[in-house]
Amino acid sequence: MLLRWPAKVSKGKVIDTAYTSIDFAPTILSMMGVTNPGVAFHGIDGADEVLATDNIANSGTKAQTRFMTDSATSKWAAAVREDYKLVISGGEPWLFDLAKDPHEMTNVYGEANYTTMVEEMQDGLYGTMFQHKFPLAEQEIIYWSKPSCWDSNDQISAWKKRQCGELSDPRYSPGCSWRHVYEQCPVTCKRCCTDSPGDIFINGGLKKCKDVDNFCDKAKVRNFCPVTCSACPGANTEFGGGGTDDGGGSSQDDDGA
């Protein structure tokens, strides 16, 4: 971007800070002295850096979190901050450390080194989803935190060419008796009986397992809170306990939610 304003911007000034198109409106309006435009802009106000007489960097950019969504299909929303990308969707949350994993192949969500970063990014994303009317905010149920039990998406380490989803097939279901298999596939193998400590998004709000009793008819809620919902494997419940594909936290697909 080239900018010429002889009375305000120093000749030959070069700005190295990375800005995007959403920063133009708040920056230009601020440079014009418009302090209350009546619009909650999403971008950075870079006026101080542009108008500075020396080449100071905008100190606010490092803490800036960018938000994005696939507005056409409302399948996900993401927050990007520094070298980290958080994605909330219909499945488990994902966090990518882009400096170590630029191709976004490894989910580091839940690892202790990233706890503070995740909390800050999730707080910002939650508010932004409603402020800017992200379609994902209209979803009934979303895993806002990672469930305690989650099947790996990778090939089963102890069973070449097999994945967790295939264990529902009677030809492969006996594999769930092997420890190395059920440890990697606790949901499909119906070995999950631990309430998740984080939050689940239900009808626009975040809830802990202690608050979900009225929603236990939803598979995602039962998967997230199997103890609270009396859906542990082998339990004799109205949801079928461990004896059906939909009960006992045995399915990661929601029944209409």
KEKE-3310 file (N, C-alpha, C; in steps of 0.2 Angstrom, whole numbers, plus 5000, padded with zeros to 4 digits):
npx = (5004:5003:5005:5001:5004:5008:5008:5006:5012:5028:5041:5047:5045:5044:5034:5034:5026:5013:4998:4981:4966:4955:4960:4961:4949:4947:4960:4962:4951:4954:4966:4960:4954:4942:4935:4924:4916:4904:4904:4908:4923:4933:4946:4963:4968:4980:4985:4993:5006:5007:5007:5018:5033:5045:5052:5043:5036:5020:5014:5002:4999:5005:4998:4986:4972:4965:4950:4940:4928:4919:4908:4898:4894:4895:4902:4914:4924:4937:4952:4966:4982:4997:5008:4999:4984:4968:4954:4937:4924:4912:4918:4931:4940:4953:4971:4984:5001:5009:5022:5029:5022:5018:5010:4998:4995:4996:4987:4988:4980:4975:4987:4999:5008:5001:4990:4986:4987:4977:4965:4964:4962:4950:4941:4941:4936:4924:4916:4917:4910:4897:4896:4899:4891:4893:4889:4891:4888:4875:4873:4867:4874:4891:4907:4916:4927:4939:4933:4934:4936:4941:4941:4955:4960:4970:4978:4976:4988:4992:4986:4988:4982:4969:4956:4948:4935:4931:4930:4917:4911:4906:4916:4928:4926:4930:4943:4942:4945:4958:4970:4979:4971:4959:4963:4967:4955:4943:4930:4923:4925:4918:4923:4923:4921:4921:4918:4920:4931:4930:4921:4905:4897:4881:4866:4870:4876:4890:4893:4896:4898:4890:4879:4871:4860:4847:4850:4854:4848:4854:4867:4880:4881:4880:4892:4901:4899:4897:4896:4888:4876:4873:4877:4888:4898:4889:4880:4863:4853:4840:4845:4851:4863:4878:4875:4871:4874:4872:4871:4879:4890:4895:4895:4902:4894:4881:4864:4855:4858)
npy = (4994:5011:5027:5044:5059:5073:5083:5076:5063:5056:5059:5045:5036:5019:5006:4991:4983:4970:4973:4971:4971:4974:4982:4995:5004:5007:5013:5024:5032:5035:5042:5053:5059:5054:5048:5041:5032:5025:5012:4995:4991:4977:4977:4983:4998:5007:5020:5027:5022:5025:5039:5042:5051:5044:5027:5018:5003:4996:4993:4986:4976:4963:4957:4956:4947:4938:4935:4922:4914:4901:4907:4903:4890:4888:4879:4880:4891:4902:4907:4917:4920:4928:4915:4905:4895:4893:4882:4880:4869:4857:4845:4840:4853:4862:4866:4874:4875:4886:4890:4878:4869:4872:4867:4863:4850:4844:4842:4852:4855:4856:4852:4856:4867:4876:4881:4894:4903:4897:4899:4913:4915:4908:4915:4927:4923:4918:4930:4937:4929:4931:4945:4948:4940:4927:4912:4900:4902:4900:4887:4872:4863:4863:4856:4865:4864:4851:4834:4822:4809:4804:4798:4793:4800:4795:4781:4765:4761:4749:4741:4738:4748:4750:4760:4769:4771:4760:4750:4748:4739:4723:4714:4719:4723:4714:4718:4728:4722:4722:4730:4741:4745:4749:4759:4769:4771:4775:4779:4773:4760:4760:4763:4774:4783:4796:4812:4827:4840:4853:4866:4865:4870:4875:4880:4894:4897:4893:4878:4868:4851:4848:4856:4851:4842:4843:4841:4829:4820:4822:4816:4822:4829:4818:4811:4820:4822:4808:4803:4811:4811:4798:4788:4779:4766:4750:4754:4754:4763:4774:4778:4767:4763:4754:4746:4750:4758:4772:4775:4777:4785:4781:4786:4799:4807:4818:4816:4824:4836)
npz = (5000:4996:5002:5002:5010:5013:5024:5035:5035:5035:5023:5013:5022:5029:5033:5041:5048:5047:5039:5036:5024:5032:5041:5036:5036:5050:5053:5043:5046:5060:5057:5052:5062:5067:5080:5085:5076:5076:5073:5076:5072:5066:5063:5065:5072:5065:5065:5074:5071:5057:5057:5065:5068:5067:5064:5072:5078:5078:5093:5096:5087:5089:5099:5093:5088:5074:5066:5058:5046:5038:5030:5021:5023:5037:5044:5052:5063:5066:5075:5073:5079:5081:5079:5079:5077:5080:5078:5078:5076:5070:5075:5086:5094:5086:5087:5080:5079:5070:5068:5070:5063:5049:5039:5045:5051:5064:5079:5093:5103:5120:5125:5138:5136:5129:5135:5141:5129:5121:5129:5129:5115:5113:5121:5114:5102:5105:5109:5097:5088:5090:5090:5077:5070:5066:5057:5063:5076:5077:5078:5086:5095:5100:5101:5112:5120:5120:5120:5134:5130:5114:5098:5089:5073:5065:5058:5066:5077:5081:5072:5056:5042:5047:5054:5067:5065:5057:5066:5070:5061:5061:5057:5061:5074:5085:5087:5097:5109:5111:5120:5115:5104:5109:5117:5108:5102:5110:5110:5099:5104:5115:5128:5135:5150:5156:5162:5153:5156:5152:5142:5134:5120:5119:5112:5110:5122:5134:5143:5158:5162:5173:5171:5161:5161:5155:5142:5138:5129:5117:5107:5106:5118:5127:5123:5128:5141:5148:5161:5169:5161:5163:5154:5153:5147:5147:5156:5161:5154:5147:5135:5130:5135:5134:5124:5111:5095:5097:5110:5126:5123:5111:5099:5088:5080:5079:5084:5074:5080)
capx = (5000:5006:5001:5005:5000:5014:5007:5006:5016:5035:5043:5051:5043:5042:5031:5035:5020:5009:4991:4976:4961:4950:4963:4961:4944:4949:4966:4961:4946:4957:4970:4956:4951:4936:4936:4918:4912:4898:4904:4913:4928:4936:4953:4968:4969:4987:4986:4999:5012:5008:5008:5024:5039:5051:5049:5041:5031:5013:5014:4996:4998:5007:4992:4980:4969:4961:4945:4938:4923:4917:4901:4893:4892:4895:4905:4919:4926:4944:4955:4973:4986:5005:5010:4994:4978:4963:4948:4931:4920:4908:4921:4935:4944:4960:4975:4990:5007:5011:5029:5032:5018:5015:5005:4993:4995:4996:4983:4991:4975:4975:4994:5000:5011:4997:4984:4985:4985:4970:4960:4963:4960:4944:4937:4940:4932:4917:4913:4917:4905:4890:4897:4899:4886:4896:4884:4893:4885:4868:4873:4864:4879:4898:4912:4920:4933:4940:4930:4939:4937:4940:4945:4961:4959:4975:4978:4977:4995:4993:4983:4989:4977:4963:4955:4944:4928:4930:4928:4909:4910:4907:4922:4934:4924:4933:4949:4941:4947:4965:4972:4982:4966:4954:4966:4967:4948:4939:4923:4920:4926:4914:4927:4923:4917:4924:4915:4925:4932:4930:4915:4902:4893:4874:4861:4873:4880:4895:4890:4900:4894:4885:4873:4868:4855:4842:4852:4857:4845:4859:4873:4886:4881:4882:4899:4905:4897:4894:4894:4882:4871:4872:4878:4894:4897:4887:4875:4857:4849:4835:4849:4854:4869:4884:4873:4869:4879:4871:4872:4886:4896:4898:4895:4904:4890:4875:4857:4851:4861)
capy = (5000:5017:5033:5051:5064:5077:5087:5071:5057:5058:5057:5040:5032:5012:5002:4984:4979:4967:4974:4968:4976:4975:4988:5001:5009:5010:5017:5030:5036:5038:5048:5059:5062:5052:5044:5037:5031:5021:5005:4991:4988:4971:4977:4986:5005:5008:5027:5030:5020:5028:5046:5043:5054:5039:5021:5014:4998:4996:4988:4982:4971:4957:4954:4956:4941:4939:4930:4921:4909:4899:4910:4900:4884:4888:4873:4882:4898:4901:4913:4917:4925:4927:4909:4900:4895:4889:4881:4877:4866:4852:4840:4842:4859:4861:4871:4873:4879:4887:4890:4872:4865:4877:4863:4862:4843:4841:4846:4853:4858:4852:4852:4861:4873:4881:4882:4901:4905:4894:4902:4920:4915:4906:4921:4932:4920:4918:4936:4939:4925:4935:4952:4949:4936:4921:4907:4895:4904:4898:4879:4870:4861:4862:4855:4871:4861:4844:4829:4818:4803:4805:4793:4796:4800:4791:4774:4762:4760:4741:4737:4742:4750:4750:4766:4768:4771:4753:4745:4747:4734:4716:4710:4722:4725:4711:4722:4732:4719:4723:4737:4746:4747:4753:4765:4774:4772:4773:4780:4767:4754:4760:4762:4781:4785:4802:4818:4832:4846:4860:4868:4863:4876:4873:4885:4900:4897:4888:4874:4863:4845:4849:4860:4848:4837:4844:4840:4822:4817:4824:4812:4826:4830:4812:4810:4825:4821:4802:4801:4816:4808:4791:4785:4776:4759:4745:4757:4753:4769:4775:4779:4761:4761:4753:4741:4752:4763:4779:4776:4776:4789:4777:4789:4806:4810:4820:4814:4830:4842)
capz = (5000:4995:5005:5002:5014:5015:5030:5041:5034:5034:5016:5013:5028:5027:5038:5041:5051:5042:5040:5030:5022:5037:5045:5032:5038:5057:5053:5040:5050:5065:5055:5050:5068:5068:5086:5087:5070:5077:5070:5079:5067:5067:5062:5069:5071:5064:5064:5078:5067:5051:5058:5069:5064:5067:5062:5078:5076:5081:5098:5097:5082:5092:5103:5089:5085:5068:5066:5051:5046:5031:5031:5017:5026:5044:5047:5057:5064:5068:5077:5072:5083:5080:5076:5082:5074:5083:5074:5081:5071:5072:5079:5092:5093:5084:5088:5076:5080:5063:5067:5070:5059:5044:5035:5049:5052:5071:5083:5099:5108:5126:5127:5143:5134:5125:5139:5141:5122:5119:5133:5127:5109:5113:5124:5109:5097:5107:5108:5090:5084:5091:5088:5069:5068:5063:5056:5068:5083:5077:5079:5093:5100:5097:5106:5113:5122:5118:5125:5137:5126:5107:5094:5084:5066:5062:5057:5072:5077:5082:5067:5050:5037:5050:5057:5072:5062:5055:5072:5070:5057:5064:5055:5064:5081:5090:5089:5103:5115:5112:5124:5110:5100:5113:5120:5103:5099:5116:5109:5095:5108:5121:5134:5138:5156:5160:5160:5150:5161:5148:5140:5127:5117:5118:5111:5111:5129:5136:5149:5160:5162:5179:5169:5154:5162:5151:5135:5138:5124:5112:5107:5107:5125:5130:5122:5131:5148:5149:5168:5170:5157:5164:5147:5152:5144:5151:5160:5159:5153:5142:5129:5127:5138:5130:5119:5105:5092:5098:5117:5130:5120:5106:5092:5088:5076:5083:5081:5073:5084)
cpx = (5004:5002:5005:5000:5006:5014:5007:5011:5023:5037:5048:5050:5041:5040:5031:5030:5016:5001:4987:4971:4956:4953:4962:4956:4946:4955:4965:4956:4950:4962:4966:4953:4945:4937:4930:4914:4906:4898:4910:4918:4931:4944:4957:4968:4977:4989:4992:5006:5013:5010:5015:5030:5045:5048:5048:5036:5025:5013:5008:4995:5000:5002:4986:4978:4964:4956:4942:4933:4922:4909:4896:4890:4892:4897:4911:4920:4933:4947:4963:4977:4993:5006:5005:4987:4973:4956:4943:4926:4915:4911:4925:4938:4951:4964:4982:4995:5010:5018:5032:5028:5014:5010:4999:4991:4994:4992:4986:4986:4975:4982:4996:5003:5007:4991:4982:4983:4978:4964:4959:4960:4952:4939:4936:4935:4925:4913:4912:4911:4898:4891:4896:4895:4888:4891:4885:4889:4878:4867:4870:4869:4886:4902:4917:4927:4933:4937:4936:4941:4936:4944:4950:4958:4964:4974:4980:4984:4997:4990:4983:4983:4970:4962:4949:4936:4926:4928:4921:4907:4911:4913:4928:4932:4928:4940:4948:4943:4954:4966:4974:4977:4961:4956:4966:4960:4943:4932:4920:4920:4922:4917:4927:4918:4920:4921:4921:4925:4930:4922:4912:4897:4886:4869:4864:4876:4885:4892:4895:4895:4889:4879:4870:4863:4850:4843:4855:4854:4849:4865:4879:4887:4883:4889:4903:4904:4894:4892:4888:4876:4869:4872:4885:4893:4894:4881:4868:4853:4844:4839:4852:4860:4875:4882:4871:4874:4878:4871:4879:4891:4899:4898:4897:4899:4883:4869:4853:4853:4866)
cpy = (5006:5023:5039:5056:5069:5081:5082:5065:5058:5055:5051:5035:5025:5009:4995:4980:4976:4969:4971:4973:4978:4981:4995:5006:5011:5015:5024:5035:5039:5043:5054:5062:5060:5046:5039:5036:5027:5014:5001:4987:4982:4972:4982:4994:5006:5015:5030:5028:5024:5036:5048:5046:5049:5032:5016:5009:4998:4991:4984:4976:4964:4953:4953:4949:4942:4933:4929:4915:4907:4901:4907:4894:4883:4882:4874:4889:4897:4908:4912:4922:4923:4920:4903:4901:4891:4888:4877:4875:4861:4846:4843:4849:4857:4867:4870:4878:4880:4888:4883:4867:4869:4873:4861:4854:4840:4845:4846:4855:4853:4851:4858:4868:4878:4883:4890:4904:4903:4898:4909:4920:4913:4911:4926:4930:4920:4924:4938:4935:4928:4942:4953:4944:4930:4916:4902:4896:4902:4890:4878:4868:4860:4860:4861:4869:4853:4839:4825:4812:4805:4800:4796:4795:4797:4784:4771:4759:4752:4737:4741:4742:4750:4757:4765:4767:4764:4748:4744:4741:4727:4713:4712:4723:4721:4714:4726:4729:4719:4730:4742:4748:4751:4759:4771:4775:4771:4775:4775:4761:4754:4759:4769:4781:4790:4808:4823:4838:4853:4862:4865:4868:4873:4879:4892:4901:4892:4885:4869:4857:4845:4852:4857:4843:4837:4843:4833:4818:4818:4820:4816:4827:4824:4810:4814:4824:4814:4800:4805:4813:4801:4787:4781:4769:4754:4748:4756:4759:4769:4776:4773:4759:4760:4748:4743:4757:4770:4780:4775:4780:4786:4780:4796:4810:4812:4818:4821:4836:4846)
cpz = (5000:4998:5005:5005:5017:5021:5036:5040:5032:5027:5017:5019:5026:5033:5037:5044:5046:5044:5035:5029:5027:5042:5042:5035:5045:5057:5049:5044:5056:5063:5053:5056:5070:5074:5087:5081:5070:5075:5074:5074:5070:5067:5067:5067:5071:5063:5068:5074:5061:5052:5062:5065:5063:5065:5068:5075:5080:5086:5099:5092:5085:5096:5099:5087:5079:5068:5059:5051:5039:5031:5026:5019:5033:5047:5052:5058:5067:5070:5076:5076:5083:5076:5077:5078:5077:5079:5078:5076:5074:5076:5085:5090:5091:5085:5084:5078:5074:5062:5066:5065:5054:5040:5039:5049:5059:5075:5090:5104:5114:5129:5132:5141:5131:5128:5139:5134:5120:5123:5131:5120:5109:5116:5118:5103:5099:5107:5101:5086:5084:5089:5080:5066:5063:5062:5061:5075:5083:5078:5086:5097:5096:5103:5107:5116:5120:5123:5128:5133:5118:5103:5089:5077:5062:5061:5064:5072:5078:5077:5060:5045:5040:5054:5062:5070:5059:5060:5073:5066:5061:5063:5059:5072:5086:5092:5095:5109:5116:5115:5119:5105:5104:5116:5115:5100:5105:5115:5105:5099:5114:5127:5137:5144:5160:5157:5158:5155:5158:5147:5134:5126:5116:5118:5113:5118:5130:5143:5151:5161:5168:5177:5163:5155:5157:5143:5134:5132:5117:5112:5108:5115:5129:5129:5127:5139:5150:5156:5170:5167:5158:5158:5147:5150:5149:5156:5157:5159:5147:5135:5126:5130:5133:5124:5113:5102:5095:5106:5120:5127:5115:5099:5092:5083:5080:5080:5080:5076:5079)
residu = (MET:LEU:LEU:ARG:TRP:PRO:ALA:LYS:VAL:SER:LYS:GLY:LYS:VAL:ILE:ASP:THR:ALA:TYR:THR:SER:ILE:ASP:PHE:ALA:PRO:THR:ILE:LEU:SER:MET:MET:GLY:VAL:THR:ASN:PRO:GLY:VAL:ALA:PHE:HIS:GLY:ILE:ASP:GLY:ALA:ASP:GLU:VAL:LEU:ALA:THR:ASP:ASN:ILE:ALA:ASN:SER:GLY:THR:LYS:ALA:GLN:THR:ARG:PHE:MET:THR:ASP:SER:ALA:THR:SER:LYS:TRP:ALA:ALA:ALA:VAL:ARG:GLU:ASP:TYR:LYS:LEU:VAL:ILE:SER:GLY:GLY:GLU:PRO:TRP:LEU:PHE:ASP:LEU:ALA:LYS:ASP:PRO:HIS:GLU:MET:THR:ASN:VAL:TYR:GLY:GLU:ALA:ASN:TYR:THR:THR:MET:VAL:GLU:GLU:MET:GLN:ASP:GLY:LEU:TYR:GLY:THR:MET:PHE:GLN:HIS:LYS:PHE:PRO:LEU:ALA:GLU:GLN:GLU:ILE:ILE:TYR:TRP:SER:LYS:PRO:SER:CYS:TRP:ASP:SER:ASN:ASP:GLN:ILE:SER:ALA:TRP:LYS:LYS:ARG:GLN:CYS:GLY:GLU:LEU:SER:ASP:PRO:ARG:TYR:SER:PRO:GLY:CYS:SER:TRP:ARG:HIS:VAL:TYR:GLU:GLN:CYS:PRO:VAL:THR:CYS:LYS:ARG:CYS:CYS:THR:ASP:SER:PRO:GLY:ASP:ILE:PHE:ILE:ASN:GLY:GLY:LEU:LYS:LYS:CYS:LYS:ASP:VAL:ASP:ASN:PHE:CYS:ASP:LYS:ALA:LYS:VAL:ARG:ASN:PHE:CYS:PRO:VAL:THR:CYS:SER:ALA:CYS:PRO:GLY:ALA:ASN:THR:GLU:PHE:GLY:GLY:GLY:GLY:THR:ASP:ASP:GLY:GLY:GLY:SER:SER:GLN:ASP:ASP:ASP:GLY:ALA)
# end
